[in-house]
Amino acid sequence: MNSTKLQGLIAATYTPLDDDGQVNLSQIPQMVEGLLASGITGLYVCGSTGEGMSLSTEERKAVAAAYVQATKKRVPVIVQVGHNSLAEAKQLAKHAEEIGADVISATCPSYFKINDINTLIDSMSEIASGAPGLPFYYYHIPILTGSSLDMVEFLAKAGERIPTLTGLKYTDTKLHEFQECFEFENGKYDVVWGCDEMLLGALATGAKGAIGSTYNIAAPLYLRIIELFKSGEIEQAREMQKLSINMIRAIGKYPFHSGMKEVLGMLGVDCGTCRLPQPPLAENDASTLKEKLNAIGFFDWSVNFSPKNIEQTV
Ligand code: MN9
């Protein structure tokens, strides 16, 4: 099993939909090329950003296969296979391995909430067993799953039961817990950060990799944050992070991922809007959003521009 750690900026990819709300696989190769050109070092498919939970199993398989094919092994493709039905999740895991994905990851079931570590481990073990040859990352996202269990305890107990357990996608804001997970048994597990608006804090805590939605639209900005952090220019890194916070605040005034898809459209990547239950933007919202983003200089430092231009434009 290839257990290379996930490094750099990993885009949580969007699932392109057409005007009828059907999956539009033909957009995926172009999206992948754009992401790789912007400095992305991995793709996380069918997660929260990719509306995995709003797609049928067949659609999820098709989207995962399209991303794997378009990526051609240039960067790791992580397929998110979590499902309320563990049997479906296991089937998705098996499929991910068959199509040549590099890693699988899964949220826990969320309709019936999981309130104890052993049940979480039992559930994740069942899913991971569907892809015995692929590294498994538990996707911890309590804000969406409602399961806010202690991840240090999870790592301490899950290793024995899940032979492929490699790490976590940690989408919570508890930097102290993130650090503990990261440092658990001398860095035994790969813990990847999931809150784009706190990337700088996570870097200070030790993060080496991050998975997020806004890396689809502003990778050069985040790459600059990483560069500035590495060279100790913290004040400037903080200024860059503030741009990301402003951007996320502007988009977050609307249903977030529908807003993000709208922004992708503004950048020339048409992926439609989100499926219900994530509502589309209202009639005039797209133009208001564009104005707000213009006001913070977004179109000067988004994916269309190279990292060098960022500081010149702010
Ligand atoms: O997991 C994403 N989380 C959700 C990753 O979609 C709930 C993040 O990338 C956020 O979209 C981002 C903005 O809040 O941090």
Boltz pocket constraint, residues with backbone or C-beta under 6 A from the ligand:
constraints:
  - pocket:
      binder: B
      contacts: [[A, 12], [A, 48], [A, 49], [A, 144], [A, 171], [A, 194], [A, 195], [A, 196], [A, 197], [A, 211], [A, 212], [A, 213], [A, 214], [A, 248]]
      max_distance: 6.0
